[in-house]
Amino acid sequence: MTRGGRPIVVPLDGSAVAEAALPVALEMAALPKVELTFLHVIEPPERVIGDRERTAIDQQWETEKRRACEYLDSLRSRPEWQVCDVEIAVEIGKPAETILAFADAYRAAYIVMSTHGRSGVRRLMYGSVADKVLRAARTTVVLVRAGHPGERV
C-alpha cells in the first residue's frame, strides 16, 4: 500500500460480471486517503495425494498467478485508472473467505464488488460469494448489480 491510506478492495475474477463494480470503484477512488487494490482469488485444488501432484499444483498455481497478474495489470493500465493508485494482489483460497481475510489484513475502507442479483432458490442453489462477504465483512461492502453499472444494491 503506497500512500498509507485504507484501500478499497475490488475483487475481480476475470469476468464481465465482476468488472461491473469497476465504475463504482473508480468513483470512490476520489475519496481522500484511499487507494484501490484489485484482488484476484484463485481457488485451490480440492486435495493433493502425492509429491508429484504437489509439484504439478505448484506449477499450476504459478501459471494461474501469472495470468491473474497479467489480467489485473491490463485493467490497471487503462487510462481511467491513471488518476489513482491501484495495487494488485493475487491470493489462493476460497473466494469469500480470502476476500474477507485480505480486507481485514489490510484494514480495507470498503469492499466494492458485483453481484449477479440472484435471489431466492437460485441464490440458495448457487451460493453467493457477494452474499457471504456482505454478511461477514467487518468493513463497508458496496455491491453493484451486474448488468446495471452504477446501480448499487
C-alpha positions in Angstrom: 0.0 0.0 0.0 1.7 3.1 -1.2 0.0 6.1 0.4 -0.7 4.7 3.8 -4.5 5.1 3.3 -7.1 2.4 3.7 -7.6 0.6 0.5 -10.8 -0.1 -1.4 -10.6 -3.8 -2.2 -12.1 -4.7 -5.6 -12.4 -8.5 -6.0 -12.1 -9.5 -9.7 -12.2 -12.9 -11.3 -11.8 -12.0 -15.0 -15.5 -11.9 -15.8 -17.6 -9.1 -17.1 -19.9 -9.7 -14.1 -17.0 -8.9 -11.7 -15.9 -5.9 -13.7 -19.3 -4.3 -13.3 -18.0 -3.0 -10.0 -15.2 -1.0 -11.6 -17.1 2.2 -12.5 -18.3 2.5 -8.9 -14.8 1.8 -7.6 -13.4 4.5 -9.9 -15.9 7.0 -8.5 -14.9 6.1 -4.9 -11.2 6.4 -5.8 -11.7 10.2 -5.5 -12.2 9.8 -1.7 -9.3 11.2 0.3 -6.5 8.9 1.6 -7.7 5.8 -0.2 -6.2 3.6 -2.9 -7.6 0.7 -4.8 -6.5 -2.9 -4.7 -7.6 -5.2 -7.4 -7.8 -8.6 -5.8 -8.0 -11.9 -7.7 -8.6 -15.1 -5.7 -7.6 -18.5 -7.2 -9.4 -21.4 -5.8 -7.1 -24.2 -4.5 -7.5 -27.8 -5.7 -9.7 -29.9 -3.6 -7.0 -32.4 -2.5 -3.4 -33.4 -3.1 -2.4 -37.1 -2.9 1.3 -37.2 -3.5 4.5 -35.2 -4.1 4.1 -35.4 -7.9 0.7 -33.8 -7.7 2.1 -31.2 -5.3 4.7 -30.2 -7.9 2.1 -30.1 -10.6 -0.2 -28.0 -8.4 2.6 -25.6 -7.5 3.4 -25.1 -11.2 -0.3 -24.6 -11.9 -0.5 -22.0 -9.1 2.4 -20.1 -10.6 0.8 -20.2 -14.1 -2.6 -19.1 -12.7 -0.9 -16.4 -10.6 0.9 -15.1 -13.7 -2.3 -15.0 -15.7 -4.1 -13.2 -12.9 -1.4 -10.6 -12.6 -1.4 -10.0 -16.3 -5.2 -9.6 -16.2 -5.1 -7.2 -13.3 -2.2 -5.2 -14.8 -4.2 -4.9 -18.0 -7.1 -3.3 -16.1 -4.8 -1.1 -14.0 -3.1 0.2 -17.2 -6.4 1.5 -18.7 -6.4 5.3 -19.0 -9.2 5.9 -16.5 -7.2 4.2 -13.7 -4.1 6.5 -14.2 -5.7 9.1 -11.9 -5.3 7.0 -8.8 -3.1 4.5 -7.1 -4.0 0.9 -7.9 -2.3 -2.1 -6.3 -2.8 -5.6 -7.4 -2.9 -8.8 -5.3 -3.4 -12.5 -6.1 -4.3 -14.9 -3.4 -5.1 -18.6 -3.2 -8.1 -19.8 -1.2 -11.9 -20.0 -1.1 -13.1 -16.7 -2.6 -15.4 -15.3 0.1 -13.1 -16.3 3.0 -10.0 -15.0 1.2 -11.6 -11.7 0.3 -12.6 -11.2 3.9 -9.2 -12.1 5.3 -7.5 -9.8 2.8 -9.8 -6.9 3.7 -9.2 -7.5 7.4 -5.4 -7.8 7.0 -5.2 -4.5 5.0 -7.8 -2.7 7.1 -9.9 -2.0 4.0 -12.1 1.0 4.0 -14.5 -0.7 1.6 -15.0 -3.8 -0.4 -16.6 -3.0 -3.8 -17.8 -6.0 -5.7 -20.5 -7.0 -8.1 -23.3 -9.5 -7.7 -25.5 -11.4 -10.1 -28.5 -10.1 -8.3 -29.9 -13.7 -7.8 -32.4 -14.2 -5.1 -34.5 -16.9 -3.6 -33.9 -20.5 -4.7 -31.3 -19.6 -7.3 -29.1 -17.9 -4.6 -29.5 -20.9 -2.3 -28.6 -23.3 -5.1 -25.5 -21.5 -6.3 -24.4 -19.7 -3.2 -23.1 -16.3 -3.5 -19.6 -15.0 -2.8 -21.0 -11.5 -2.6 -23.6 -12.6 0.0 -21.0 -14.3 2.1 -18.8 -11.3 2.0 -21.7 -8.9 2.8 -22.8 -11.0 5.8 -19.3 -11.4 7.4 -17.3 -8.3 6.4 -16.0 -6.0 9.2 -16.0 -3.1 6.8 -18.5 -1.5 4.4 -19.4 -3.6 1.4 -20.7 -1.8 -1.7 -22.5 -4.3 -4.1 -23.1 -3.4 -7.7 -25.6 -5.4 -9.6 -24.0 -6.8 -12.8 -25.8 -5.7 -15.9 -26.7 -2.4 -14.3 -23.4 -0.5 -14.0 -23.5 2.2 -11.3 -26.6 0.7 -9.6 -25.7 -0.1 -6.1 -27.6 -3.0 -4.4 
